[in-house]
Amino acid sequence: MKEYIEERVIAIANYIIDHNATVRQTAKKFGVSKSTVHKDATERLSQINPALAEEARRVLDVNKQERHIRGGMATREKYRGRSAAE
């Protein structure tokens, strides 16, 4: 694996852990796609640093369990704002 990829993988993992960030938030921060973040955090990181991979995986699993709640709240706010403007 190229050195710049390894550095990005470590940086992504640290960002996810430090900020409890979602895949979308991380992708936006690093200017890469969601699939790149996911591949970095799940596949590549486990080859580089298994302990860090486990920590990042825990954060991503929690975010995955909560995503339906965040989606519902976003929809609620969307329609709340619309009715107030009309």
Backbone as a chain_set.jsonl record, in Angstrom:
{"seq": "MKEYIEERVIAIANYIIDHNATVRQTAKKFGVSKSTVHKDATERLSQINPALAEEARRVLDVNKQERHIRGGMATREKYRGRSAAE", "coords": {"N": [[0.845, -1.17, 0.0], [0.484, 2.244, -0.755], [2.295, 4.959, 0.724], [0.984, 7.45, 1.166], [-1.653, 6.686, 1.184], [-1.797, 5.046, 3.429], [-1.288, 6.98, 5.394], [-3.562, 8.602, 5.075], [-5.559, 6.769, 5.783], [-5.026, 6.307, 8.514], [-5.386, 8.929, 9.471], [-8.099, 9.339, 8.862], [-9.289, 7.389, 10.495], [-8.553, 8.3, 13.059], [-9.916, 10.756, 13.042], [-12.608, 9.927, 12.893], [-12.846, 8.589, 15.346], [-12.126, 10.589, 17.246], [-14.057, 12.594, 16.813], [-16.488, 11.313, 16.833], [-17.552, 10.86, 14.32], [-19.612, 10.534, 11.389], [-19.671, 8.494, 8.399], [-20.312, 10.104, 6.214], [-19.735, 12.713, 7.2], [-16.992, 12.47, 7.615], [-16.078, 11.902, 5.028], [-16.679, 14.305, 3.752], [-15.011, 16.064, 5.157], [-12.423, 15.126, 4.466], [-12.46, 15.207, 1.744], [-13.032, 13.028, 0.085], [-14.749, 10.133, -1.295], [-17.714, 8.558, 0.132], [-17.561, 5.803, -0.035], [-14.823, 5.39, -0.177], [-14.011, 6.253, 2.371], [-15.339, 4.34, 3.894], [-14.141, 1.941, 2.986], [-11.484, 2.472, 3.711], [-11.74, 2.634, 6.523], [-12.694, 0.132, 7.252], [-11.503, -2.083, 5.773], [-8.748, -1.459, 4.904], [-7.61, -0.272, 7.2], [-7.643, -2.309, 9.108], [-5.566, -3.913, 8.27], [-3.38, -2.285, 8.673], [-3.452, -1.225, 11.344], [-4.797, -3.001, 13.652], [-5.909, -2.562, 16.261], [-6.667, 0.146, 16.296], [-8.468, 0.002, 14.237], [-10.52, -1.484, 15.384], [-11.505, 0.311, 17.305], [-12.446, 2.41, 15.655], [-14.355, 1.002, 14.253], [-16.238, 0.477, 16.252], [-17.297, 3.056, 16.718], [-18.385, 3.607, 14.186], [-20.304, 1.572, 14.06], [-22.092, 2.327, 16.093], [-22.988, 4.756, 15.021], [-24.252, 3.764, 12.765], [-26.374, 2.372, 13.892], [-27.829, 4.485, 14.888], [-28.614, 5.993, 12.711], [-31.158, 5.972, 11.518], [-32.662, 7.412, 13.288], [-31.481, 9.977, 13.191], [-32.091, 10.576, 10.549], [-34.876, 10.709, 10.627], [-35.193, 12.897, 12.319], [-34.081, 14.911, 10.75], [-35.884, 15.004, 8.629], [-38.149, 15.803, 9.998], [-37.384, 18.384, 10.855], [-37.113, 19.579, 8.381], [-39.746, 19.707, 7.376], [-40.923, 21.14, 9.395], [-39.732, 23.63, 9.178], [-40.701, 24.344, 6.683], [-43.501, 24.624, 7.072], [-43.546, 26.778, 8.786], [-42.622, 28.831, 7.211], [-44.563, 29.181, 5.346]], "CA": [[0.0, 0.0, 0.0], [1.286, 3.458, -0.847], [2.445, 5.659, 2.0], [-0.029, 8.488, 1.342], [-2.916, 6.01, 1.505], [-1.698, 4.651, 4.836], [-1.432, 8.187, 6.205], [-4.97, 8.992, 5.005], [-6.336, 5.778, 6.542], [-4.817, 6.607, 9.938], [-6.016, 10.222, 9.744], [-9.546, 9.122, 8.828], [-9.663, 6.637, 11.695], [-8.439, 9.203, 14.205], [-10.999, 11.738, 12.955], [-13.851, 9.237, 13.249], [-12.828, 8.304, 16.789], [-12.073, 11.837, 18.02], [-15.245, 13.421, 16.625], [-17.667, 10.447, 16.676], [-18.022, 11.295, 13.013], [-20.226, 9.577, 10.482], [-18.936, 8.306, 7.15], [-20.557, 11.302, 5.404], [-18.982, 13.836, 7.76], [-15.577, 12.201, 7.378], [-15.83, 12.049, 3.593], [-16.697, 15.736, 3.444], [-13.814, 16.662, 5.768], [-11.204, 14.709, 3.768], [-12.616, 15.393, 0.309], [-13.067, 11.739, -0.613], [-16.096, 9.579, -1.347], [-18.143, 7.756, 1.279], [-17.074, 4.436, -0.204], [-13.399, 5.409, 0.172], [-13.936, 6.3, 3.834], [-15.77, 3.039, 4.414], [-13.095, 0.962, 2.685], [-10.333, 2.801, 4.548], [-12.017, 2.361, 7.935], [-12.996, -1.278, 7.517], [-10.558, -3.033, 5.186], [-7.336, -1.056, 4.914], [-7.151, 0.01, 8.554], [-7.41, -3.562, 9.834], [-4.246, -4.406, 7.865], [-2.355, -1.373, 9.17], [-3.5, -1.095, 12.799], [-6.027, -3.681, 14.078], [-6.492, -1.963, 17.475], [-7.328, 1.378, 15.862], [-9.601, -0.427, 13.417], [-11.593, -1.898, 16.291], [-12.096, 1.529, 17.883], [-13.192, 3.092, 14.601], [-15.506, 0.154, 13.944], [-17.243, 0.704, 17.303], [-17.955, 4.348, 16.459], [-19.202, 3.465, 12.981], [-21.456, 0.729, 14.378], [-23.052, 3.153, 16.845], [-23.582, 5.686, 14.055], [-25.146, 3.007, 11.893], [-27.575, 2.076, 14.664], [-28.563, 5.726, 15.143], [-28.863, 6.774, 11.498], [-32.592, 6.128, 11.233], [-33.144, 8.473, 14.179], [-31.026, 11.242, 12.62], [-32.848, 10.805, 9.319], [-36.215, 11.142, 11.022], [-35.102, 14.257, 12.867], [-33.831, 15.814, 9.624], [-37.148, 15.141, 7.917], [-39.021, 16.592, 10.875], [-36.955, 19.778, 10.765], [-37.388, 20.047, 7.023], [-41.155, 20.062, 7.249], [-41.202, 22.159, 10.394], [-39.304, 24.889, 8.563], [-41.575, 24.641, 5.54], [-44.79, 25.1, 7.535], [-43.349, 28.078, 9.406], [-42.373, 29.808, 6.156], [-45.777, 29.373, 4.537]], "C": [[0.897, 1.242, 0.0], [1.234, 4.237, 0.466], [1.354, 6.708, 2.222], [-1.398, 7.884, 1.676], [-2.908, 5.595, 2.97], [-1.878, 5.848, 5.758], [-2.889, 8.648, 6.241], [-5.833, 8.062, 5.844], [-6.223, 6.062, 8.039], [-5.518, 7.912, 10.315], [-7.538, 10.091, 9.784], [-10.004, 8.41, 10.094], [-9.609, 7.521, 12.928], [-9.555, 10.239, 14.214], [-12.331, 11.118, 13.379], [-13.931, 9.034, 14.758], [-12.913, 9.591, 17.602], [-13.375, 12.627, 17.963], [-16.552, 12.619, 16.593], [-18.342, 10.725, 15.34], [-18.663, 10.155, 12.224], [-19.347, 9.453, 9.236], [-19.1, 9.55, 6.275], [-19.742, 12.491, 5.896], [-17.488, 13.68, 7.466], [-15.226, 12.391, 5.912], [-15.768, 13.521, 3.2], [-15.424, 16.417, 3.959], [-12.555, 16.361, 4.954], [-11.296, 14.837, 2.251], [-12.531, 14.117, -0.496], [-14.498, 11.211, -0.583], [-16.415, 8.78, -0.084], [-17.609, 6.335, 1.173], [-15.582, 4.337, 0.119], [-13.222, 5.419, 1.681], [-14.287, 4.939, 4.408], [-14.702, 1.982, 4.193], [-11.856, 1.199, 3.542], [-10.559, 2.349, 5.984], [-12.252, 0.879, 8.226], [-11.918, -2.232, 7.012], [-9.094, -2.627, 5.377], [-6.799, -0.862, 6.326], [-6.856, -1.268, 9.334], [-6.063, -4.19, 9.46], [-3.123, -3.576, 8.484], [-2.285, -1.386, 10.696], [-4.8, -1.707, 13.326], [-6.694, -3.065, 15.318], [-7.252, -0.685, 17.132], [-8.562, 1.054, 15.023], [-10.789, -0.822, 14.282], [-12.279, -0.682, 16.915], [-12.962, 2.255, 16.857], [-14.459, 2.311, 14.262], [-16.62, 0.353, 14.973], [-18.017, 1.993, 17.061], [-18.872, 4.231, 15.245], [-20.44, 2.602, 13.232], [-22.521, 1.498, 15.151], [-23.756, 4.115, 15.9], [-24.565, 4.982, 13.141], [-26.455, 2.689, 12.608], [-28.439, 3.316, 14.86], [-29.004, 6.451, 13.88], [-30.334, 6.946, 11.186], [-33.201, 7.227, 12.103], [-32.743, 9.839, 13.618], [-31.797, 11.579, 11.352], [-34.252, 11.295, 9.617], [-36.22, 12.558, 11.559], [-34.877, 15.269, 11.742], [-35.114, 16.057, 8.842], [-38.113, 16.009, 8.71], [-38.674, 18.074, 10.787], [-37.255, 20.376, 9.392], [-38.827, 20.517, 6.908], [-41.59, 21.084, 8.285], [-40.859, 23.541, 9.827], [-40.22, 25.305, 7.429], [-42.9, 25.216, 6.022], [-44.677, 26.474, 8.185], [-43.178, 29.163, 8.346], [-43.641, 30.106, 5.361], [-46.82, 30.205, 5.203]], "O": [[1.93, 1.278, 0.668], [0.255, 4.173, 1.21], [0.85, 6.847, 3.337], [-2.203, 8.506, 2.37], [-3.902, 5.774, 3.673], [-2.545, 5.746, 6.788], [-3.398, 9.036, 7.292], [-6.741, 8.517, 6.54], [-7.229, 6.054, 8.749], [-6.169, 7.991, 11.357], [-8.189, 10.674, 10.651], [-11.005, 8.797, 10.696], [-10.522, 7.495, 13.754], [-10.086, 10.568, 15.275], [-13.089, 11.722, 14.138], [-14.97, 9.282, 15.369], [-13.694, 9.671, 18.55], [-13.761, 13.259, 18.946], [-17.615, 13.191, 16.351], [-19.567, 10.813, 15.259], [-18.306, 8.987, 12.373], [-18.399, 10.217, 9.052], [-18.134, 10.003, 5.66], [-19.127, 13.197, 5.097], [-16.811, 14.646, 7.112], [-14.192, 12.975, 5.59], [-14.912, 13.93, 2.416], [-14.836, 17.248, 3.267], [-11.712, 17.239, 4.77], [-10.313, 14.601, 1.549], [-12.025, 14.11, -1.618], [-15.36, 11.784, 0.084], [-15.523, 8.381, 0.663], [-17.245, 5.73, 2.181], [-15.127, 3.316, 0.632], [-12.389, 4.689, 2.218], [-13.607, 4.443, 5.306], [-14.387, 1.213, 5.101], [-11.248, 0.253, 4.041], [-9.675, 1.75, 6.595], [-12.025, 0.431, 9.349], [-11.468, -3.102, 7.758], [-8.305, -3.378, 5.95], [-5.665, -1.242, 6.619], [-5.921, -1.305, 10.133], [-5.484, -4.925, 10.26], [-2.049, -4.098, 8.783], [-1.209, -1.537, 11.276], [-5.805, -1.005, 13.437], [-7.922, -3.052, 15.41], [-8.358, -0.465, 17.626], [-9.574, 1.751, 15.095], [-11.934, -0.525, 13.943], [-13.504, -0.656, 17.036], [-14.082, 2.666, 17.161], [-15.511, 2.9, 14.014], [-17.798, 0.393, 14.62], [-19.242, 2.024, 17.182], [-20.008, 4.704, 15.275], [-21.505, 2.87, 12.677], [-23.714, 1.34, 14.894], [-24.975, 4.275, 15.964], [-25.599, 5.545, 12.783], [-27.524, 2.732, 11.999], [-29.658, 3.204, 14.986], [-29.716, 7.451, 13.977], [-30.725, 7.975, 10.635], [-34.151, 7.893, 11.692], [-33.563, 10.756, 13.572], [-32.119, 12.742, 11.109], [-34.762, 12.19, 8.942], [-37.14, 13.33, 11.289], [-35.428, 16.369, 11.782], [-35.397, 17.185, 8.438], [-38.81, 16.852, 8.146], [-39.56, 18.919, 10.659], [-37.609, 21.55, 9.279], [-39.091, 21.606, 6.399], [-42.548, 21.823, 8.055], [-41.62, 24.495, 9.989], [-40.483, 26.493, 7.241], [-43.386, 26.193, 5.452], [-45.626, 27.255, 8.136], [-43.561, 30.309, 8.577], [-43.765, 31.177, 4.768], [-47.883, 30.439, 4.628]]}, "num_chains": 1, "name": "protein.A"}
